[in-house]
């Protein structure tokens, strides 16, 4: 029986040096270091995607129970 060797997992983030006392540069992808404008922009992008997913899920649920038309509107 052969033993399988797997490649080490590669991360998208670069390895940070572990030197005590050295200043740490904030990563552009770190949400703690985003500006208020960047957070607002990101939330708008995510909200649009979430709304589309919710609408699709609600439509599937209505199809599943046989009430494709929403008469409450």
C-alpha positions as CSV (number, residue, x, y, z in Angstrom):
1,X,0.0,0.0,0.0
2,X,1.4,3.4,-1.0
3,X,1.3,6.3,1.3
4,X,0.0,9.5,-0.2
5,X,1.8,12.7,0.3
6,X,-0.1,15.9,0.3
7,X,1.3,19.2,-0.5
8,X,1.3,21.7,2.3
9,X,-1.6,24.1,2.3
10,X,-0.8,27.4,0.8
11,X,-2.3,30.5,2.2
12,X,-3.3,33.7,0.3
13,X,-1.9,35.7,3.2
14,X,1.9,36.2,3.4
15,X,3.6,34.8,6.5
16,X,4.2,37.6,9.0
17,X,7.5,37.8,10.8
18,X,7.3,37.0,14.5
19,X,9.8,39.5,15.7
20,X,8.8,41.1,19.0
21,X,8.9,44.8,19.1
22,X,8.8,45.3,15.3
23,X,6.0,47.4,13.9
24,X,3.2,45.5,12.2
25,X,2.0,46.9,8.9
26,X,-1.8,46.6,8.6
27,X,-2.9,44.3,5.9
28,X,-5.3,45.8,3.3
29,X,-7.6,42.8,3.8
30,X,-7.8,43.1,7.5
31,X,-11.3,44.4,8.4
32,X,-10.0,46.0,11.6
33,X,-7.9,48.4,9.5
34,X,-10.5,49.4,6.9
35,X,-11.7,53.0,6.7
36,X,-15.4,53.8,7.3
37,X,-15.8,54.5,3.5
38,X,-14.3,51.1,2.7
39,X,-16.6,49.3,5.2
40,X,-19.7,51.1,3.7
41,X,-18.7,50.1,0.2
42,X,-18.1,46.5,1.2
43,X,-21.4,46.3,3.0
44,X,-23.3,47.7,0.0
45,X,-21.7,45.0,-2.2
46,X,-22.5,42.2,0.2
47,X,-26.0,43.5,0.8
48,X,-26.9,43.3,-2.9
49,X,-25.7,39.7,-3.0
50,X,-27.5,38.6,0.1
51,X,-30.8,40.2,-1.1
52,X,-30.6,38.3,-4.4
53,X,-29.9,35.0,-2.5
54,X,-32.8,35.6,-0.1
55,X,-35.2,36.4,-3.0
56,X,-34.1,33.3,-4.8
57,X,-34.6,31.2,-1.7
58,X,-38.0,32.6,-1.0
59,X,-39.0,31.9,-4.6
60,X,-37.9,28.3,-4.4
61,X,-39.9,27.9,-1.1
62,X,-43.0,29.3,-2.8
63,X,-42.5,27.0,-5.8
64,X,-42.0,24.0,-3.4
65,X,-45.3,24.6,-1.6
66,X,-47.2,25.4,-4.9
67,X,-47.8,29.1,-4.3
68,X,-45.6,30.8,-6.9
69,X,-47.5,34.0,-6.8
70,X,-47.2,36.2,-3.7
71,X,-50.7,37.6,-3.2
72,X,-49.7,39.6,-0.1
73,X,-48.4,42.5,-2.2
